[in-house]
Amino acid sequence: MSVLVYTENWDGRFKKSTYELVSYAKAIATELKLPLVALSIGNVSEAEFSKLELYGADKLVLVNTEKLHTFVAQAYTHTVYQVAKAENASVLLFNNNYTGRSLAPRLSVKLNAGTATGVVKLPASYAPFIVRKSIYTGKAFADVELLSAVKILTLNQNSFEIRENATGAKVEVREVEVLDKHLAAMPTKVEKASGKMNLTDAEIVISGGRGLKGPENWGMVEELADLLGAGTACSRPVADSEWRPHHEHVGQTGKVVRPNLYIAIGISGAIQHLAGVNSSKVLVAINNDPEAPFFEAADYGIVGDAFAVVPKIIDAVKAMKASH
């Protein structure tokens, strides 16, 4: 038996969340005394893929065919299934993102596997297998027991530390036959959002709301984000008003983010917005309304005019950087 971790690559590169997931998978594999098999699909170089042995992968399986140059749920499900069967995987792990949430339920059916999505910790117990997951858009947690022989987990971002654990594993390129029926829903065009940073990967997010009064005032948000190496985001009314692009919209109907630090500037904190950000490790609210709902959820709050507060924060960050 083995533990199988699916390592998604973006244009042939891995992100921090991948190393976090492999570290998490290694901890489970070590506890179960099983080898950890890392699988990647698509156009990733063997040199890039080899990096995963640094985080505990005992075997590196690469499936790279022309038919799998872009993500197709049915084709990728079939490929992961074939590798899982070949490796006799008893635990499969994915990131809790679009890809992981597409593959996990399909594989659950094919493998007759119990599934826990949005996992936030290592299992509290392995016999029985009990794991903690996020529920109610991050407002609560549930301890779930998986009774099936094969188990599938998807891990929330920023839920586990990256651990180096080199194994010296080598890349094994493997062929998997993909049939036309698996490619029935092939995308004909993929448009990628432009921007300095993918919001879901950002460690820090600076977000603005209607309190900024208009798109012409976004310069201070971008300046603070540049100083902190952060991503920029916005509330839904801002995106709907076309002050900012829709791919920056975070909330229940937009992107769900889990950065280490989320700073909300001029955002009242409607429940739909909080649902997309309340898994952040630290929430900071800046608002001139002391009754703004965001203050109830925030770890830190500043009651004041954003046009006076944010420039002072920018000056303080610049001074701190200059002193180092």
ZIGI-V747566 format. One record per residue. N is the residue number from 0. RES is the residue in three letters. NEAR is the number of other ideal C-beta (glycine too) atoms within 12 Angstrom. Layout:
# ZIGI-V747566
n:N res:RES near:NEAR
n:N res:RES near:NEAR
This chain:
# ZIGI-V747566
n:0 res:MET near:21
n:1 res:SER near:31
n:2 res:VAL near:41
n:3 res:LEU near:47
n:4 res:VAL near:50
n:5 res:TYR near:49
n:6 res:THR near:49
n:7 res:GLU near:40
n:8 res:ASN near:31
n:9 res:TRP near:27
n:10 res:ASP near:18
n:11 res:GLY near:21
n:12 res:ARG near:23
n:13 res:PHE near:35
n:14 res:LYS near:28
n:15 res:LYS near:26
n:16 res:SER near:38
n:17 res:THR near:39
n:18 res:TYR near:34
n:19 res:GLU near:35
n:20 res:LEU near:48
n:21 res:VAL near:49
n:22 res:SER near:33
n:23 res:TYR near:43
n:24 res:ALA near:46
n:25 res:LYS near:39
n:26 res:ALA near:32
n:27 res:ILE near:36
n:28 res:ALA near:37
n:29 res:THR near:21
n:30 res:GLU near:20
n:31 res:LEU near:23
n:32 res:LYS near:14
n:33 res:LEU near:26
n:34 res:PRO near:29
n:35 res:LEU near:43
n:36 res:VAL near:42
n:37 res:ALA near:51
n:38 res:LEU near:49
n:39 res:SER near:44
n:40 res:ILE near:39
n:41 res:GLY near:33
n:42 res:ASN near:23
n:43 res:VAL near:32
n:44 res:SER near:20
n:45 res:GLU near:21
n:46 res:ALA near:16
n:47 res:GLU near:26
n:48 res:PHE near:36
n:49 res:SER near:26
n:50 res:LYS near:31
n:51 res:LEU near:45
n:52 res:GLU near:30
n:53 res:LEU near:25
n:54 res:TYR near:35
n:55 res:GLY near:37
n:56 res:ALA near:44
n:57 res:ASP near:31
n:58 res:LYS near:33
n:59 res:LEU near:40
n:60 res:VAL near:39
n:61 res:LEU near:36
n:62 res:VAL near:37
n:63 res:ASN near:28
n:64 res:THR near:24
n:65 res:GLU near:12
n:66 res:LYS near:26
n:67 res:LEU near:32
n:68 res:HIS near:23
n:69 res:THR near:24
n:70 res:PHE near:31
n:71 res:VAL near:31
n:72 res:ALA near:28
n:73 res:GLN near:26
n:74 res:ALA near:35
n:75 res:TYR near:39
n:76 res:THR near:36
n:77 res:HIS near:31
n:78 res:THR near:40
n:79 res:VAL near:48
n:80 res:TYR near:35
n:81 res:GLN near:28
n:82 res:VAL near:36
n:83 res:ALA near:38
n:84 res:LYS near:22
n:85 res:ALA near:21
n:86 res:GLU near:32
n:87 res:ASN near:19
n:88 res:ALA near:39
n:89 res:SER near:32
n:90 res:VAL near:46
n:91 res:LEU near:49
n:92 res:LEU near:53
n:93 res:PHE near:47
n:94 res:ASN near:42
n:95 res:ASN near:39
n:96 res:ASN near:33
n:97 res:TYR near:20
n:98 res:THR near:33
n:99 res:GLY near:40
n:100 res:ARG near:24
n:101 res:SER near:27
n:102 res:LEU near:43
n:103 res:ALA near:38
n:104 res:PRO near:22
n:105 res:ARG near:29
n:106 res:LEU near:42
n:107 res:SER near:30
n:108 res:VAL near:17
n:109 res:LYS near:23
n:110 res:LEU near:30
n:111 res:ASN near:17
n:112 res:ALA near:33
n:113 res:GLY near:29
n:114 res:THR near:35
n:115 res:ALA near:40
n:116 res:THR near:30
n:117 res:GLY near:34
n:118 res:VAL near:42
n:119 res:VAL near:32
n:120 res:LYS near:26
n:121 res:LEU near:29
n:122 res:PRO near:32
n:123 res:ALA near:22
n:124 res:SER near:16
n:125 res:TYR near:23
n:126 res:ALA near:13
n:127 res:PRO near:16
n:128 res:PHE near:31
n:129 res:ILE near:23
n:130 res:VAL near:36
n:131 res:ARG near:26
n:132 res:LYS near:32
n:133 res:SER near:31
n:134 res:ILE near:20
n:135 res:TYR near:16
n:136 res:THR near:23
n:137 res:GLY near:31
n:138 res:LYS near:16
n:139 res:ALA near:15
n:140 res:PHE near:22
n:141 res:ALA near:21
n:142 res:ASP near:21
n:143 res:VAL near:29
n:144 res:GLU near:20
n:145 res:LEU near:31
n:146 res:LEU near:16
n:147 res:SER near:22
n:148 res:ALA near:16
n:149 res:VAL near:32
n:150 res:LYS near:39
n:151 res:ILE near:45
n:152 res:LEU near:48
n:153 res:THR near:39
n:154 res:LEU near:45
n:155 res:ASN near:38
n:156 res:GLN near:40
n:157 res:ASN near:34
n:158 res:SER near:33
n:159 res:PHE near:31
n:160 res:GLU near:20
n:161 res:ILE near:26
n:162 res:ARG near:20
n:163 res:GLU near:17
n:164 res:ASN near:25
n:165 res:ALA near:17
n:166 res:THR near:25
n:167 res:GLY near:15
n:168 res:ALA near:28
n:169 res:LYS near:19
n:170 res:VAL near:28
n:171 res:GLU near:25
n:172 res:VAL near:19
n:173 res:ARG near:23
n:174 res:GLU near:17
n:175 res:VAL near:28
n:176 res:GLU near:17
n:177 res:VAL near:29
n:178 res:LEU near:15
n:179 res:ASP near:14
n:180 res:LYS near:13
n:181 res:HIS near:25
n:182 res:LEU near:26
n:183 res:ALA near:14
n:184 res:ALA near:17
n:185 res:MET near:21
n:186 res:PRO near:14
n:187 res:THR near:9
n:188 res:LYS near:7
n:189 res:VAL near:13
n:190 res:GLU near:8
n:191 res:LYS near:11
n:192 res:ALA near:18
n:193 res:SER near:10
n:194 res:GLY near:22
n:195 res:LYS near:17
n:196 res:MET near:28
n:197 res:ASN near:29
n:198 res:LEU near:39
n:199 res:THR near:37
n:200 res:ASP near:32
n:201 res:ALA near:36
n:202 res:GLU near:29
n:203 res:ILE near:32
n:204 res:VAL near:44
n:205 res:ILE near:47
n:206 res:SER near:53
n:207 res:GLY near:43
n:208 res:GLY near:45
n:209 res:ARG near:31
n:210 res:GLY near:34
n:211 res:LEU near:36
n:212 res:LYS near:21
n:213 res:GLY near:18
n:214 res:PRO near:20
n:215 res:GLU near:12
n:216 res:ASN near:25
n:217 res:TRP near:30
n:218 res:GLY near:19
n:219 res:MET near:31
n:220 res:VAL near:41
n:221 res:GLU near:29
n:222 res:GLU near:22
n:223 res:LEU near:35
n:224 res:ALA near:37
n:225 res:ASP near:21
n:226 res:LEU near:25
n:227 res:LEU near:30
n:228 res:GLY near:21
n:229 res:ALA near:32
n:230 res:GLY near:35
n:231 res:THR near:41
n:232 res:ALA near:46
n:233 res:CYS near:44
n:234 res:SER near:39
n:235 res:ARG near:32
n:236 res:PRO near:26
n:237 res:VAL near:37
n:238 res:ALA near:28
n:239 res:ASP near:19
n:240 res:SER near:20
n:241 res:GLU near:15
n:242 res:TRP near:28
n:243 res:ARG near:35
n:244 res:PRO near:22
n:245 res:HIS near:23
n:246 res:HIS near:22
n:247 res:GLU near:41
n:248 res:HIS near:35
n:249 res:VAL near:43
n:250 res:GLY near:36
n:251 res:GLN near:23
n:252 res:THR near:20
n:253 res:GLY near:29
n:254 res:LYS near:36
n:255 res:VAL near:35
n:256 res:VAL near:46
n:257 res:ARG near:39
n:258 res:PRO near:41
n:259 res:ASN near:27
n:260 res:LEU near:29
n:261 res:TYR near:46
n:262 res:ILE near:46
n:263 res:ALA near:50
n:264 res:ILE near:50
n:265 res:GLY near:39
n:266 res:ILE near:46
n:267 res:SER near:32
n:268 res:GLY near:36
n:269 res:ALA near:24
n:270 res:ILE near:22
n:271 res:GLN near:23
n:272 res:HIS near:42
n:273 res:LEU near:36
n:274 res:ALA near:27
n:275 res:GLY near:38
n:276 res:VAL near:48
n:277 res:ASN near:35
n:278 res:SER near:35
n:279 res:SER near:38
n:280 res:LYS near:23
n:281 res:VAL near:24
n:282 res:LEU near:35
n:283 res:VAL near:35
n:284 res:ALA near:40
n:285 res:ILE near:42
n:286 res:ASN near:36
n:287 res:ASN near:27
n:288 res:ASP near:23
n:289 res:PRO near:16
n:290 res:GLU near:14
n:291 res:ALA near:30
n:292 res:PRO near:24
n:293 res:PHE near:39
n:294 res:PHE near:25
n:295 res:GLU near:18
n:296 res:ALA near:31
n:297 res:ALA near:29
n:298 res:ASP near:21
n:299 res:TYR near:19
n:300 res:GLY near:28
n:301 res:ILE near:27
n:302 res:VAL near:19
n:303 res:GLY near:22
n:304 res:ASP near:20
n:305 res:ALA near:36
n:306 res:PHE near:24
n:307 res:ALA near:17
n:308 res:VAL near:27
n:309 res:VAL near:36
n:310 res:PRO near:23
n:311 res:LYS near:19
n:312 res:ILE near:29
n:313 res:ILE near:28
n:314 res:ASP near:18
n:315 res:ALA near:17
n:316 res:VAL near:26
n:317 res:LYS near:18
n:318 res:ALA near:13
n:319 res:MET near:13
n:320 res:LYS near:14
n:321 res:ALA near:10
n:322 res:SER near:8
n:323 res:HIS near:7
